[in-house]
């Protein structure tokens, strides 16, 4: 294996180095590992992984997310789900399934909207299902959402923990999406897919080669990127013949999960909303780390920083295999504008009694909407049943059905 760009990384001062030592032993024993394997170890290693041990969300952590900036974000997401539930005929059961719920802030904001619109949902059996691998984050979510009213589930149940929300809605925790019960469900993945392990590939004169992680022979306590000497199973399976880029990142795990979501929506109904950093099959090298709200070398002090890569929405769309309709990706500022964020901001400003609150509201709005901040970085993408956008009998009787309601967020809604 020969060096690739980015060789020779230093371990961060102050890191305990336990995961780095573990990785170095592994690399000496078995040789270079894929970037996907490195990410998996750095983020979810049971003892030293970033999410299992730290999970630094919020101002005091390593990165901040939209729900942490403003409650308006979560409120509008809650309205999106109710809007789609109504457009699909108000089914009498409604599972809200969130993948990677962080600290539970987004779920809490959504449940507040559900409570405020309880008269609308009065005849609907609502439950919340959280897919979370981090025990530490699971505890934080339980505190926030239930005020500690949780209990471990019996070993023969698929959920590992369950409780009741402050507003009386049952909540269940799972380690894998396959453990979530089937049924009419709305899925939410906010900044979830960007943390899944990626494979990286580089085009060379000899063909495609996979980017791997290895020990730097000149510095035994440091890691570097190298290129595989020949093609790997991943290069054979994940690179498309029509690919024009010279550097490609592929996340097979994201493909598997989106397939599962598409199969569930096709079979049981519902919808999925994905919000994340991303592109539509155009970007190349997006692998990066965050620590203390600053960019961090991805190979330095593994386990102490968040690692992320932009989501390839064109890949997600392809992996649905047309089991569902897909909408987007569209920019966050466009989605939130369509959802009525400007009107909501005006109401909050009118109800605010002090200057500091108004300034905070305007600052939060700017963070969410400004293209220089999060407005253009984040995208929204949705999976919907085909019948949501096309009447089943439209071909036979084009004039027989009333017009389908527009999909909130992806179309501008006329708000009263």
N, C-alpha and C positions, 0 to 999 in steps of 0.2 A: 504494500500500500504506500502511496506517495503523498506528500503533504498537499493540502488544499489551502486556499486563502483562509486566514484567521488562525494560523498555527502559533503555538507558544502562548498559552494563557496563564495568568497568575492566579493563585488562590487568594481570595479576599482576606485582608487582615481582620482578625477578630472572629472568623468563622471557625467552628469547632473541627471541621475537616473530616468528621466521621464518615460521611457519605463518600467523600472524595477518596478516602483510604479504601473503602469497600469497593468502589468502582475500579481503582487502580489494581487491587488484587484480582478482580474479575477480568480485567483487560490483560493482565500478565498471564492468567491461566488460559484464556480462550481467544485472545486477540481482539481486534477492533469490534465495536458494536454499532448498530444503526443509530441514527439520531432519534428514531422512535423509541428504541430501548433506553437510550440515555435520558430522554424526557420522562419516560415512565418511571425510571428510578429516581430522578431528581424531584418529581412532583408527588409520586404516590408510594415511594418506598415505605413499608409499614412502620419502620422505626425512625427514619431520618428524612422522609419526603416532605416537600414544602407544604403541601395541602394537609397531609396527615399530622404534621407537627406544628406548623405556623398558620398558614392561611391568612396572610396579612391584608385584609380588605379594610378600606376606610382611611381617614386622614392619618391615623397613627400607624397604619400598615405600609404596604409596599405599592399599592395601587388603589384607585377609587373608581367606583362604578356609578352609572347613571342613577340608580335608585338611592345611592348614598348622597347624591347631590341634591335631589329634589323629590318630594313626595308626589309631585305632579306626574312624573314619569310613570310610576307604578299605578297611579290612578287612571291614567289614559290607557295603560295596558289592560287594567281591569275592565274598563269600558269596552275595549276591543273584544274581549271574550264574551261579555254580555250581548254586545251587538251581533256577534256571529251566532251565539246561541239562539237569539231571537230570529235571525235570518234563516236559521235551519229548522224553524218550527217549534222551538221551545221544548226539546226533549225533557222527560221527567227525571232523568239522572244526569249528572254533570261532574265528571272527575277533572280537577285541575292538577296536572302533573308537571312539576318543575324539575328540570335536570340541572344539577349543580346550583342549589339555591343560595350559595354564599352565606351571608349572616341571616337570611330570611327577611331582609328589608322589603324586597320586591313583593314577596308573598303577603307580607303584612299590609302593604299599601293596597294590593288587589283585594284582600279580604275586607278591608275597610270600605271599599267601593261596594263589594257584595252586600255588606251589612247596611250601607246607606240605601241600596236599591233592593232591600229584602222583600219589599212588597212585589217587586217584579219576579223575584226568584222564589216566592213563597211556596209554589207547588212543585219546586224542583229539589231533588235530593242531592245536595252538594257535598263533595268530600275533596280533601287535598292529599296529594301523594308526592313526596319529595324523594328524589334519587340523589343520595349523598354518600360518598365513600369516606369522608373525613369524620371520625368520631368527634373531634374537637368542634368542627363547624356544626355537626348535628346537635351538640349540646347548646351551642349559641343560638341556633334556630329554634330549639325547643323553648329556651328561656324567652326569646323574643315573641314567639307566636302563641305560646300557651301559658306563660307565667309559671312554668315549672310543672304543669299538670300533665306529666308524661310517665309512661311505664314501659319497661322492656317487654317485647312480645314473646309468647311461648316459642320454643325452638321449632315447632312444627308449622309456624306461620311464616309467610314470605316476608312480611315487614319485620324489621329488627326493633322498632320502637313505634309507639303510637300515643296519641294524646288528643285533647280537645282544644280548639282555638279559643281565644278570649271571647269570640262572638258565637261559640257553640258549634263550630264545624269540626268534624273528625279529621285528624291529620295522621298520616302514616309515613314512616321512613323506610327506604329500601337501599340496597347497595347496587342494584342493577335494574335497568329498565324492564328486563324480562320478568322481574318479580312483581311488577305493578299489575294488578288485576286487569283483565280485558274489560271493555265496556266503553260507552260513549265518553270520550275524553278530549280535553283541550290541553295541548302540550306547550310548554314554555322552555326555551333554551336561551338565556341571556348570558352572554360571555361564557358559554360552555364549550362550544366546538373549538374555540381558539386555543384551548389548553390541552386538547387531545394530541397524542403523539403523532408526529409527522415523519415521513421518509423524505430525504432530500436527494436530488439527482442533478448531475452535471453532464452536459454534452461535451464529449471530447473528440479528438481526431479518430479514436478507435471505437467510437460509439458511446452510448450512455453508461455512466458509472455512478454508483451510489456514494454519497458522502457519508463517511463513518467517523466515529470518535475513537481516538486512541491516546495512549500515553506519549508525551513528547520525550523522545530518547535523550535529548539534551537537558531535560529538566524532569526527573522522574516523578515529581509531585505536581506536575501540570498536565493538562489535556490539550489536544490539538485536533483539528479536522484533517482527515486524509481521504483519498479517493480509493475505492475498491479497485484492485488490479484488473478485474474482469467484471462482466455483468453479474448481477445477483438475482435471486428469485424475484425480488421487488422490482428491479429494472425490467424484467421480462413481463411482469404482470400489470404494473401501474403506469407505465409510460405509453401514451396513445400514439399510434403511427403518424397521426396528423399533427403532432406537437411541433410548434414553431419556436418556442422559447429555448434558451440555452441552459436555464436553471429552473427546476420544477420542484414544488413541494406537494406531496400527496398525503392525505390523512385517511388511511383505510378504515380506521375505527369510526370516523365521522360517517363514512359511506355505509357501514354496517348499521349504525344507529338510525340514520335517515331512512334506510330501507325498512327497519322495524317500525318506525313511525308511520311511514307510508302504508305498510301492510295493515297496521292497526286502524288507521283512518279509513282505508278502503273497506275494511271488514266491519268496523264498529261505528264509524262516523266520528265527527269532531273536527279538529284542525290543529295545526302546529304553527307557532310563531317563533322565529329565530331572530335574535338581535345580536350582532357581533361585528368586530373588525372584519373586513373582507374585501373581496374583489370578484370579478366575474371571469376568472380564468386569464387574467392579464399580468399579474405581478409575478415576481421571481423569488428573490431572497427576502423573506419577511420574518424569519426566526429571530426572536429577541428576548431579552430578559428585563424585568423590572424589580428594583429594590429601592425602598425609601423614595418612591415616586420618581426615580431616575432610571434611565437606561442602564442595564447591567450586563456585563460580558456573560454570554450564555454558558461558557465553559468554566467560569470562575466560581468557586465555592458552591458546587451543586447542592441543592436542598435549602439554600438560604434566599433564593429569589424566585419570583414567578416567571415561568417560561411560556411563551405564547407565539403563535404564528397566525397570520391572516387566514380567514376561512375562504376557501375557493367555492363560491356559490354555484358556479357552473358545474363543478363536480357533484355537489349535493343534488342539483337539479337532475343530472344524469342518473344518479344512484336511486332516485325515486322510481326509475324504470316506468314512468308514466302511470304508476298506480294512482297518483293524485295529480291535481292541478297545482302548479307552483306560481307564486306571484313574487315579483322583486328579483334581485335586491333593489331597494330604493334607500336613499340617504335618510338618516335619522331625522334631520331637520324637516324633510319633506313629509315623512310619516307622521311626526308629532304635529306638524302644521295641519295636516289633513284631519288629525284626531281632535283638533280644536284647542291646542295648547295656548294660543293667543287669547282666546276667550276665557279660558281657565285662569290665566295669569291676571287678566283684568279684574276678574271677580276677587281673586286673592288680594290684589293690591287695594281694591276698594274696601275690603274687610280688615286690612291691616291698620293698626292704630299708631304704630311708631315707625320712625324713619329707618331704624336698623333692620326691621323685618322687611320693609320694602326694598332696601338695598340688597338684602340677602336673596329675596325672590328674583330680582333683576339679574344678580350675579349668577344664580343657578340657571335661569333661563338662557343667559349668554353661554354658559358652559355646555348646555344641552344642544343649543341651536346654532351657535357661531361655527361657520366652516373651519375656522382656525382652531377651534377646540374639538368638541365631539360631533358637531353637526354633520360633517362629511366623513369622519372616520368610521362611524358606525352605520350599518345597514340593517334593514328589516327584510325578512324573507318569510313567506308563508306556504304551508301545505294545506290544501283544501280538497274535499271530495269533488270529483268531476261535476256532479249534479249541482254543486253550489253555484257554478258559473254557467252551466248549460242544462236546460231542461231535458229530461230523458226523452220526451216525445216531441221535442222542438222540430225535428226533421219531418215528422208526419203531420203535425198540426202547428205550424209556425205561429198562428194567431191565437192559439187556445189558452196560453198561459199569460198571466200578468208578468210584467218585467221583474227580473230578479233584483233584489236590493243590492246596492254597491257594497263592496268589501271595505269596511272601515280602515282608514290609514292608507290604503293603496288607491283610494279614490277620495276626492274632496267631498266631504259630507256637508249638507246644508243644515247647520245647527240652529235650532230655535232657542 
